[in-house]
Amino acid sequence: MRLRVALPILAAAVLASAPGAGAAVPDPPKDEDLVIGVLDTGVAAQHEAFGKDQVVAWWDFTKTGESPDDRHFDERRPPYDGHGHGTVTAAMAAGLQPATKATPSFAPGTKLAIAKVGTDEGAISGDIAAAIRWAVDVAKADIINISIGTIVPVPGAPLHLWADDYDALTHARAQGVLVTVANGNGLGNLGLLPGLGSSSNYGASLSTLAVGAAGTAGANKSYDPEVAAQYTVTHPDNDTKNGYASGGGTSYASPLVAGFAARLLRAAAQAGRPLPVGRLERLIKWSARGTELPPVFEGYGVIDAAQLEAATGHARNGTLPARPSPDADAIYVDEVTARQKALNNGKVSPPPDEGAR
């Protein structure tokens, strides 16, 4: 199985106690439930940052040869995370964050479907494609976050080296599921910083929304994202019930945007208004706040709390926010970044903007 590296700074590996057997199995997620899927190293569900019944789907894909089929919960062991990276990404997506010092998520308490694809040592050994399809088809995820990536050696390589993964990402998009990915690593794995987003396998996919790091502190971490979010966070640790630590990486920016997307979906649903995946992605991009940094570092701009109220209003009303004219940030992302993505997918030019539909 190919090894991949979690993006871009893994939390220090702190081994938790070994998981036990006989986990209580929750009811399967329903179509009407709002669920965020997280593919990572698992989750320390016992931490106060998560609600008792928040993890509604869970499978340990690091145990080779044990397919979930149509099962939504791994009864052999309860949710666990001996590494810590997955606990952070899950908390940034939907953590309750009861500690005032913790970085708040945009969708606290939203139900989680956790696919453990990373070992307690941080190696990615689980089947990513199978985990994506499980999250979509069995766990009924509306949004998926993948803070994992590795180097794309040459344009077009993803079509061959990660064909199964790309097929699964295409499947997720076709089913109306937004997949947010951390924009980083790639060439950064070779010590070439900042890391080109399109040189990271999942950031290069045409079926994902690539999230970079906001602000000057993140400008030397990655470039050519589509949007950016907070880079350094205070997060729950994985071996206590109420401990917190600090860390940084586009790994943690990406699930923040996943939570932002969940809030938009919830607002639209409450208003009885459909929000197709292309329209959702466009609303996120158009809601991003422009900064003085060029779009090569932050794409359309930054997603943070300041945009949430207006964005949820647009989701309820079926409208889109105004953008500057001319919109230099959008032009860069839609022409330069999108073209590089297209090349990595064996295409000369980007596909038509599906957000208009």
Secondary structure as UniProt FT lines:
FT   STRAND          5..6
FT   TURN            31..32
FT   STRAND          35..40
FT   TURN            45..46
FT   TURN            48..49
FT   TURN            52..53
FT   STRAND          55..60
FT   TURN            61..62
FT   TURN            64..65
FT   TURN            69..70
FT   TURN            75..76
FT   HELIX           85..94
FT   TURN            100..101
FT   TURN            108..109
FT   STRAND          111..116
FT   TURN            120..121
FT   HELIX           128..137
FT   STRAND          143..146
FT   STRAND          148..149
FT   TURN            155..157
FT   HELIX           158..161
FT   HELIX           163..174
FT   TURN            175..176
FT   STRAND          178..182
FT   HELIX           186..190
FT   STRAND          195..196
FT   HELIX           197..199
FT   TURN            201..204
FT   TURN            206..207
FT   STRAND          209..213
FT   HELIX           215..218
FT   TURN            219..221
FT   STRAND          222..223
FT   STRAND          227..229
FT   STRAND          232..236
FT   STRAND          244..248
FT   HELIX           250..270
FT   TURN            271..272
FT   HELIX           277..287
FT   HELIX           295..298
FT   TURN            299..300
FT   HELIX           305..307
FT   HELIX           308..317
FT   HELIX           328..332
FT   HELIX           333..337
FT   HELIX           338..344
FT   TURN            345..346
FT   HELIX           354..356
//
